[in-house]
Amino acid sequence: MKKTKLILFVFIFLMCGCPDGQKFTVTFDPNGGTLKSPATVAVEFGKSLSEPLQPELNGSVFIGWFDKKSGGTQWNFSINRVTENITLYAQWKATRMSLSVSE
């Protein structure tokens, strides 16, 4: 019964809790890299977010946008919805570099 009430409360909040058209700011932090898209976008409450162009960082491979600079949860652009002002951080995986020395 408690679970049903909680679900009902969340549903009512989502339907009525924010005025229609209220927008939130999503900030993209390249976390050392370079952005190829705007650093901020405005998104209406409850709407999905379009995935920006992948940032670049020399010597690293972009692995995704996350809610923390390190660790955290990866943002799923197909599923996640914007409900507040947020910052998404690029996370990177260093690429292996080989070095050969010739004499």
C-alpha positions as CSV (number, residue, x, y, z in Angstrom):
1,M,0.0,0.0,0.0
2,K,2.8,2.4,0.8
3,K,4.5,1.7,-2.5
4,T,1.2,2.5,-4.3
5,K,0.9,5.8,-2.5
6,L,4.5,6.7,-3.3
7,I,4.0,5.9,-7.0
8,L,0.8,8.0,-7.0
9,F,2.6,10.9,-5.3
10,V,5.5,10.8,-7.8
11,F,3.1,10.6,-10.7
12,I,1.1,13.6,-9.4
13,F,4.3,15.6,-8.8
14,L,5.6,14.9,-12.3
15,M,2.2,15.9,-13.8
16,C,1.6,18.9,-11.7
17,G,4.8,19.8,-9.9
18,C,6.3,22.0,-12.6
19,P,4.6,24.6,-14.6
20,D,4.2,23.8,-18.3
21,G,7.2,25.0,-20.3
22,Q,9.6,25.4,-17.3
23,K,13.1,25.1,-18.6
24,F,16.3,23.8,-17.0
25,T,19.9,24.3,-17.9
26,V,22.0,21.3,-18.9
27,T,25.8,22.1,-18.8
28,F,28.3,19.9,-20.6
29,D,31.7,19.9,-19.0
30,P,34.3,18.4,-21.3
31,N,36.5,17.4,-18.3
32,G,39.8,18.4,-19.9
33,G,38.6,17.9,-23.5
34,T,37.3,20.3,-26.1
35,L,33.6,20.6,-26.9
36,K,32.3,20.6,-30.5
37,S,28.8,21.6,-29.4
38,P,27.4,24.4,-27.1
39,A,28.4,24.1,-23.4
40,T,24.8,24.7,-22.2
41,V,21.3,24.0,-23.5
42,A,17.9,24.8,-22.2
43,V,15.5,21.8,-21.9
44,E,11.8,21.7,-20.8
45,F,11.0,19.8,-17.6
46,G,10.5,16.1,-18.3
47,K,11.8,16.2,-21.8
48,S,14.7,14.2,-23.2
49,L,18.0,15.7,-24.1
50,S,19.6,15.6,-27.5
51,E,23.1,14.0,-27.5
52,P,25.7,16.6,-28.4
53,L,28.7,15.9,-30.7
54,Q,31.4,14.0,-29.0
55,P,34.1,16.1,-27.4
56,E,37.8,15.4,-28.1
57,L,40.8,14.9,-25.9
58,N,44.2,14.0,-27.3
59,G,45.4,10.6,-26.1
60,S,42.0,9.6,-24.9
61,V,38.8,8.0,-26.1
62,F,35.4,9.5,-25.1
63,I,33.3,7.0,-23.1
64,G,30.2,9.0,-22.4
65,W,28.5,11.7,-20.4
66,F,28.2,11.1,-16.7
67,D,26.6,12.9,-13.7
68,K,30.0,13.1,-11.9
69,K,33.5,14.0,-13.1
70,S,34.7,10.5,-12.1
71,G,32.5,7.5,-11.6
72,G,28.8,8.3,-11.3
73,T,26.0,7.3,-13.6
74,Q,26.2,7.5,-17.4
75,W,23.4,9.6,-19.0
76,N,21.2,7.6,-21.3
77,F,20.0,10.1,-23.9
78,S,17.2,7.6,-25.0
79,I,15.8,7.2,-21.5
80,N,16.8,9.9,-19.1
81,R,14.6,13.0,-18.7
82,V,15.6,16.5,-17.5
83,T,13.9,17.4,-14.2
84,E,16.4,20.0,-12.8
85,N,19.5,22.0,-13.7
86,I,22.3,19.5,-14.2
87,T,25.9,19.2,-15.3
88,L,27.1,16.3,-17.4
89,Y,30.8,15.5,-17.5
90,A,32.7,13.8,-20.3
91,Q,34.6,10.8,-19.1
92,W,37.7,9.5,-20.9
93,K,39.7,6.3,-21.3
94,A,43.4,6.8,-22.0
95,T,44.6,5.2,-25.2
96,R,47.7,3.1,-25.1
97,M,50.5,4.6,-26.9
98,S,53.5,2.7,-28.1
99,L,56.9,4.2,-28.4
100,S,59.7,2.8,-30.4
101,V,63.3,3.9,-30.1
102,S,65.7,3.5,-33.0
103,E,69.4,3.8,-32.7
